[in-house]
Amino acid sequence: MKPLIRQLHLNADAPKFISVISYGELVYGANKSAQTANNLAKVHRLGEIFPVINVSKSIMDCFGHLKADLSKKSVTVDDFDLLIGSIAITCGYTVVTNNVKYFAKIPGLNVVNWNV
């Protein structure tokens, strides 16, 4: 069994969501792929299975605080990654990603890689 599938089974009862930022990145990837319609259908299905969390004022407050704090330390994190992290921190969730090294720069964020 693939690691991601195994982790989905092991964490079946844990809440899961997709940030609106990640959803947009998936739509972008589907639109530039060779099988646009097929891949867009998959992205839309993911959006039906998992709640898509939108950006709110409290998430933007978290984002602004984190960005200023990281900037003072001369640490840069892509704004979209920082928004995804801010969503997870505000909602009390963990980010599941293959890009652990980028998200690990965000203080207070729980990050795991399910593909290992």
Secondary structure as a PSIPRED ss2 file (coil, helix, strand):
# PSIPRED VFORMAT (PSIPRED V4.0)

   1 M C   1.000  0.000  0.000
   2 K C   1.000  0.000  0.000
   3 P H   0.000  1.000  0.000
   4 L H   0.000  1.000  0.000
   5 I H   0.000  1.000  0.000
   6 R H   0.000  1.000  0.000
   7 Q H   0.000  1.000  0.000
   8 L H   0.000  1.000  0.000
   9 H H   0.000  1.000  0.000
  10 L H   0.000  1.000  0.000
  11 N C   1.000  0.000  0.000
  12 A C   1.000  0.000  0.000
  13 D C   1.000  0.000  0.000
  14 A C   1.000  0.000  0.000
  15 P C   1.000  0.000  0.000
  16 K C   1.000  0.000  0.000
  17 F C   1.000  0.000  0.000
  18 I E   0.000  0.000  1.000
  19 S E   0.000  0.000  1.000
  20 V H   0.000  1.000  0.000
  21 I H   0.000  1.000  0.000
  22 S H   0.000  1.000  0.000
  23 Y H   0.000  1.000  0.000
  24 G H   0.000  1.000  0.000
  25 E H   0.000  1.000  0.000
  26 L H   0.000  1.000  0.000
  27 V H   0.000  1.000  0.000
  28 Y H   0.000  1.000  0.000
  29 G H   0.000  1.000  0.000
  30 A H   0.000  1.000  0.000
  31 N H   0.000  1.000  0.000
  32 K C   1.000  0.000  0.000
  33 S C   1.000  0.000  0.000
  34 A C   1.000  0.000  0.000
  35 Q C   1.000  0.000  0.000
  36 T H   0.000  1.000  0.000
  37 A H   0.000  1.000  0.000
  38 N H   0.000  1.000  0.000
  39 N H   0.000  1.000  0.000
  40 L H   0.000  1.000  0.000
  41 A H   0.000  1.000  0.000
  42 K H   0.000  1.000  0.000
  43 V H   0.000  1.000  0.000
  44 H H   0.000  1.000  0.000
  45 R H   0.000  1.000  0.000
  46 L H   0.000  1.000  0.000
  47 G H   0.000  1.000  0.000
  48 E H   0.000  1.000  0.000
  49 I H   0.000  1.000  0.000
  50 F C   1.000  0.000  0.000
  51 P C   1.000  0.000  0.000
  52 V E   0.000  0.000  1.000
  53 I E   0.000  0.000  1.000
  54 N C   1.000  0.000  0.000
  55 V C   1.000  0.000  0.000
  56 S C   1.000  0.000  0.000
  57 K H   0.000  1.000  0.000
  58 S H   0.000  1.000  0.000
  59 I H   0.000  1.000  0.000
  60 M H   0.000  1.000  0.000
  61 D H   0.000  1.000  0.000
  62 C H   0.000  1.000  0.000
  63 F H   0.000  1.000  0.000
  64 G H   0.000  1.000  0.000
  65 H H   0.000  1.000  0.000
  66 L H   0.000  1.000  0.000
  67 K H   0.000  1.000  0.000
  68 A H   0.000  1.000  0.000
  69 D H   0.000  1.000  0.000
  70 L H   0.000  1.000  0.000
  71 S H   0.000  1.000  0.000
  72 K H   0.000  1.000  0.000
  73 K C   1.000  0.000  0.000
  74 S C   1.000  0.000  0.000
  75 V C   1.000  0.000  0.000
  76 T C   1.000  0.000  0.000
  77 V C   1.000  0.000  0.000
  78 D C   1.000  0.000  0.000
  79 D H   0.000  1.000  0.000
  80 F H   0.000  1.000  0.000
  81 D H   0.000  1.000  0.000
  82 L H   0.000  1.000  0.000
  83 L H   0.000  1.000  0.000
  84 I H   0.000  1.000  0.000
  85 G H   0.000  1.000  0.000
  86 S H   0.000  1.000  0.000
  87 I H   0.000  1.000  0.000
  88 A H   0.000  1.000  0.000
  89 I H   0.000  1.000  0.000
  90 T H   0.000  1.000  0.000
  91 C H   0.000  1.000  0.000
  92 G C   1.000  0.000  0.000
  93 Y C   1.000  0.000  0.000
  94 T E   0.000  0.000  1.000
  95 V E   0.000  0.000  1.000
  96 V E   0.000  0.000  1.000
  97 T C   1.000  0.000  0.000
  98 N C   1.000  0.000  0.000
  99 N C   1.000  0.000  0.000
 100 V H   0.000  1.000  0.000
 101 K H   0.000  1.000  0.000
 102 Y H   0.000  1.000  0.000
 103 F H   0.000  1.000  0.000
 104 A C   1.000  0.000  0.000
 105 K C   1.000  0.000  0.000
 106 I C   1.000  0.000  0.000
 107 P C   1.000  0.000  0.000
 108 G C   1.000  0.000  0.000
 109 L C   1.000  0.000  0.000
 110 N E   0.000  0.000  1.000
 111 V E   0.000  0.000  1.000
 112 V E   0.000  0.000  1.000
 113 N C   1.000  0.000  0.000
 114 W C   1.000  0.000  0.000
 115 N C   1.000  0.000  0.000
 116 V C   1.000  0.000  0.000
